[in-house]
Amino acid sequence: MNRHQVLTGAANSGDHCYAVGSVEGVSFTAYVAGCDIVILTGDFQRIQIIPGAVHGYVQVSCIDCCTDTGKVSRNTSLKNQYYVMLSLKWP
């Protein structure tokens, strides 16, 4: 199975399930679909998927992106909420 086949549906509902950031002047969009984080270019072409297996198959409830360093933070609905900073891998 290819990583692009991980997605099973639309983005999670809510106001904080997508964010826009940039790295080295190049903008990108990140959104969450279930347990997965999807990174798209400024013109919405997929460049990276971070599968739910990376963070224990827990549904992501909130995501944010840094506009300077290109890091993505995510938050789950667990009682002990935590953030994981992920660096983007450009092709």
C-alpha positions as CSV (number, residue, x, y, z in Angstrom):
1,M,0.0,0.0,0.0
2,N,1.3,3.4,-0.9
3,R,1.2,6.2,1.6
4,H,-1.2,8.2,-0.6
5,Q,-3.8,5.4,-0.1
6,V,-4.0,6.0,3.7
7,L,-6.8,8.6,3.4
8,T,-10.3,7.2,3.7
9,G,-12.4,10.3,3.6
10,A,-12.8,14.1,4.0
11,A,-11.1,16.3,6.5
12,N,-12.2,16.2,10.1
13,S,-15.0,18.7,11.0
14,G,-14.2,21.8,13.0
15,D,-12.5,25.2,12.7
16,H,-9.0,24.0,13.7
17,C,-8.6,20.9,11.4
18,Y,-6.6,22.8,8.8
19,A,-3.9,25.4,8.9
20,V,-1.6,27.3,6.5
21,G,2.1,27.7,7.0
22,S,5.3,28.3,5.0
23,V,8.9,27.2,4.9
24,E,11.6,29.1,3.2
25,G,9.0,31.4,1.6
26,V,7.0,28.5,0.1
27,S,3.4,28.2,1.5
28,F,1.7,24.9,2.3
29,T,-1.6,23.7,3.8
30,A,-2.0,21.0,6.4
31,Y,-5.2,19.3,7.3
32,V,-6.3,16.3,9.3
33,A,-8.3,13.3,8.1
34,G,-9.1,11.0,10.9
35,C,-5.8,10.0,12.4
36,D,-3.7,11.2,9.4
37,I,-2.0,14.6,8.7
38,V,-1.9,15.6,5.1
39,I,0.5,18.3,3.8
40,L,-0.4,20.0,0.5
41,T,1.5,22.6,-1.6
42,G,0.1,26.1,-2.1
43,D,-1.8,24.8,-5.2
44,F,-3.2,21.8,-3.3
45,Q,-0.9,19.0,-4.6
46,R,-0.1,16.4,-2.0
47,I,3.5,16.4,-0.9
48,Q,3.5,14.4,2.4
49,I,1.2,12.3,4.5
50,I,2.0,11.6,8.1
51,P,0.0,8.4,8.9
52,G,-1.9,7.8,12.1
53,A,0.5,5.0,13.0
54,V,3.2,7.6,13.8
55,H,1.1,8.9,16.8
56,G,-0.8,5.8,17.9
57,Y,-3.9,6.0,15.7
58,V,-5.5,8.7,17.8
59,Q,-7.9,11.1,16.0
60,V,-6.4,14.6,15.7
61,S,-8.7,17.3,16.8
62,C,-6.5,20.4,16.2
63,I,-3.6,21.4,13.9
64,D,-1.5,24.5,13.5
65,C,1.5,25.4,11.3
66,C,4.4,27.7,11.9
67,T,4.8,30.4,9.2
68,D,8.5,30.7,9.7
69,T,10.0,27.2,10.2
70,G,7.5,25.0,8.5
71,K,6.8,22.9,11.6
72,V,3.3,21.4,12.2
73,S,1.8,20.8,15.6
74,R,-1.1,18.6,16.3
75,N,-3.4,18.0,19.3
76,T,-5.5,15.0,20.2
77,S,-8.7,14.7,22.2
78,L,-6.9,12.7,25.0
79,K,-7.2,14.0,28.6
80,N,-3.4,14.6,28.6
81,Q,-3.2,16.8,25.6
82,Y,0.2,17.1,23.9
83,Y,1.8,18.5,20.8
84,V,4.3,16.9,18.4
85,M,6.4,19.1,16.2
86,L,7.0,17.6,12.8
87,S,9.4,18.9,10.2
88,L,8.3,18.8,6.6
89,K,10.2,16.8,4.0
90,W,10.2,18.6,0.6
91,P,10.6,16.5,-2.5
